[in-house]
Structures are given as C-alpha cells and as structure tokens.
C-alpha cells in the first residue's frame, strides 16, 4: 500500500506542474477585463511547448490517480 507521505509528495509535484502550466499561459496569453484568458487577442503559441506543459501535467495526474486509488484501496472497473 502507498504511504500517505508518498502521496503528499506526488500531490505537491502535481501542484507545481499545474502552477507552471498556468504561469506559462499567464505569460503568453492576454487577459480580458474580467480576468479570463483572451484567446482572440493572443499571439499564436508554440504547439510543442504547450504540449510539453500539458504532457507533464497529464502524466503527473495519472500517476497521482494511481497512488490515490492504491492508498485508499479503491476498486476501479
């Protein structure tokens, strides 16, 4: 069984990766007056760079999902 400490470490990694992704978006996409991303007035983003951020986030989320399932002994499927 996965320890709660291991799960906390992976959760912190997930939060950092998520924050890095949003920092990237904040840096590269203007925001409208209401604070939402304004994609209509933003420059084109490098798809490879966007994917690199997304892949890290998705990978960590899938890793964390497995740890949480194991830690809580959740039966899936």
Short mmCIF file of the C-alpha atoms (twelve columns), coordinates in Angstrom:
data_MODEL
# 
_entry.id   MODEL 
# 
loop_
_atom_site.group_PDB 
_atom_site.id 
_atom_site.type_symbol 
_atom_site.label_atom_id 
_atom_site.label_alt_id 
_atom_site.label_comp_id 
_atom_site.label_asym_id 
_atom_site.label_seq_id 
_atom_site.Cartn_x 
_atom_site.Cartn_y 
_atom_site.Cartn_z 
_atom_site.pdbx_PDB_model_num 
ATOM 1  C CA . UNK A 1  0.000   0.000  0.000   1 
ATOM 2  C CA . UNK A 2  1.153   3.521  -0.811  1 
ATOM 3  C CA . UNK A 3  2.045   5.663  2.171   1 
ATOM 4  C CA . UNK A 4  0.274   8.943  2.729   1 
ATOM 5  C CA . UNK A 5  3.668   10.690 2.718   1 
ATOM 6  C CA . UNK A 6  4.428   9.387  -0.805  1 
ATOM 7  C CA . UNK A 7  1.020   10.553 -1.941  1 
ATOM 8  C CA . UNK A 8  1.580   14.014 -0.446  1 
ATOM 9  C CA . UNK A 9  4.930   14.303 -2.261  1 
ATOM 10 C CA . UNK A 10 3.300   13.445 -5.584  1 
ATOM 11 C CA . UNK A 11 0.431   15.842 -4.889  1 
ATOM 12 C CA . UNK A 12 2.934   18.666 -4.317  1 
ATOM 13 C CA . UNK A 13 4.626   17.769 -7.619  1 
ATOM 14 C CA . UNK A 14 1.233   17.898 -9.341  1 
ATOM 15 C CA . UNK A 15 0.500   21.340 -7.872  1 
ATOM 16 C CA . UNK A 16 3.900   22.680 -9.008  1 
ATOM 17 C CA . UNK A 17 3.434   21.356 -12.547 1 
ATOM 18 C CA . UNK A 18 -0.095  22.785 -12.665 1 
ATOM 19 C CA . UNK A 19 1.159   26.167 -11.452 1 
ATOM 20 C CA . UNK A 20 3.967   26.103 -14.047 1 
ATOM 21 C CA . UNK A 21 1.388   25.440 -16.782 1 
ATOM 22 C CA . UNK A 22 -0.780  28.352 -15.670 1 
ATOM 23 C CA . UNK A 23 2.287   30.592 -15.351 1 
ATOM 24 C CA . UNK A 24 3.100   29.727 -18.972 1 
ATOM 25 C CA . UNK A 25 -0.447  30.621 -20.037 1 
ATOM 26 C CA . UNK A 26 -0.411  33.830 -17.972 1 
ATOM 27 C CA . UNK A 27 2.863   34.855 -19.614 1 
ATOM 28 C CA . UNK A 28 1.733   34.129 -23.174 1 
ATOM 29 C CA . UNK A 29 -1.988  34.910 -23.266 1 
ATOM 30 C CA . UNK A 30 -3.508  38.303 -22.544 1 
ATOM 31 C CA . UNK A 31 -6.482  38.525 -20.235 1 
ATOM 32 C CA . UNK A 32 -9.727  40.339 -20.775 1 
ATOM 33 C CA . UNK A 33 -11.136 42.886 -18.335 1 
ATOM 34 C CA . UNK A 34 -12.907 40.142 -16.389 1 
ATOM 35 C CA . UNK A 35 -9.645  38.245 -15.865 1 
ATOM 36 C CA . UNK A 36 -10.308 35.396 -18.289 1 
ATOM 37 C CA . UNK A 37 -7.835  34.435 -20.979 1 
ATOM 38 C CA . UNK A 38 -8.495  36.418 -24.144 1 
ATOM 39 C CA . UNK A 39 -7.575  33.967 -26.880 1 
ATOM 40 C CA . UNK A 40 -8.882  36.238 -29.622 1 
ATOM 41 C CA . UNK A 41 -6.162  38.819 -28.989 1 
ATOM 42 C CA . UNK A 42 -3.299  36.450 -28.189 1 
ATOM 43 C CA . UNK A 43 -0.315  35.518 -30.272 1 
ATOM 44 C CA . UNK A 44 -0.046  32.031 -31.661 1 
ATOM 45 C CA . UNK A 45 1.565   29.698 -29.161 1 
ATOM 46 C CA . UNK A 46 4.204   27.124 -29.950 1 
ATOM 47 C CA . UNK A 47 2.171   23.910 -30.023 1 
ATOM 48 C CA . UNK A 48 5.157   21.813 -28.994 1 
ATOM 49 C CA . UNK A 49 5.702   23.976 -25.909 1 
ATOM 50 C CA . UNK A 50 2.016   23.864 -24.965 1 
ATOM 51 C CA . UNK A 51 2.032   20.082 -25.375 1 
ATOM 52 C CA . UNK A 52 5.164   19.748 -23.228 1 
ATOM 53 C CA . UNK A 53 3.415   21.540 -20.371 1 
ATOM 54 C CA . UNK A 54 0.200   19.575 -20.859 1 
ATOM 55 C CA . UNK A 55 2.038   16.235 -21.042 1 
ATOM 56 C CA . UNK A 56 3.804   16.872 -17.716 1 
ATOM 57 C CA . UNK A 57 0.504   17.807 -16.091 1 
ATOM 58 C CA . UNK A 58 -1.360  14.834 -17.543 1 
ATOM 59 C CA . UNK A 59 1.418   12.374 -16.655 1 
ATOM 60 C CA . UNK A 60 1.543   13.568 -13.051 1 
ATOM 61 C CA . UNK A 61 -2.257  13.485 -12.770 1 
ATOM 62 C CA . UNK A 62 -2.328  9.872  -13.998 1 
ATOM 63 C CA . UNK A 63 0.489   8.950  -11.608 1 
ATOM 64 C CA . UNK A 64 -1.318  10.615 -8.709  1 
ATOM 65 C CA . UNK A 65 -4.581  8.917  -9.651  1 
ATOM 66 C CA . UNK A 66 -2.916  5.519  -9.360  1 
ATOM 67 C CA . UNK A 67 -1.387  6.376  -5.992  1 
ATOM 68 C CA . UNK A 68 -4.693  7.624  -4.612  1 
ATOM 69 C CA . UNK A 69 -6.503  4.521  -5.800  1 
ATOM 70 C CA . UNK A 70 -3.857  2.338  -4.177  1 
ATOM 71 C CA . UNK A 71 -3.685  4.397  -0.978  1 
ATOM 72 C CA . UNK A 72 -7.437  4.272  -0.488  1 
ATOM 73 C CA . UNK A 73 -7.788  0.716  -1.861  1 
ATOM 74 C CA . UNK A 74 -10.395 1.896  -4.356  1 
ATOM 75 C CA . UNK A 75 -11.570 -0.765 -6.774  1 
ATOM 76 C CA . UNK A 76 -11.746 0.517  -10.345 1 
ATOM 77 C CA . UNK A 77 -13.568 -1.458 -13.012 1 
# 
